[in-house]
Amino acid sequence: MDDPEKASRRKASFGATVKAVFWSFFGVRKRSDYEKDAQQLNPVHVIIAGLIGAAIFIVTLLVIVNSVVSK
């Protein structure tokens, strides 16, 4: 298991992290991609991307519900 300091210095870009988090939200991930991500992604970037993705998801749901209810 990596120590937190070493894990936070992983080389994957934030864009690659956003892509991995998006596919995780969508629910479609290959095991090989998951294993590669586990070795390359920065855990801090994963948390930030996850929070941003969750916020976008919630705002999208609120907009859809408000649109449907107001009609």
Secondary structure as GFF3:
##gff-version 3
##sequence-region A 1 71
A	DSSP	alpha_helix	4	7	.	.	.	ID=ss1
A	DSSP	alpha_helix	14	26	.	.	.	ID=ss2
A	DSSP	alpha_helix	31	40	.	.	.	ID=ss3
A	DSSP	alpha_helix	43	70	.	.	.	ID=ss4
###
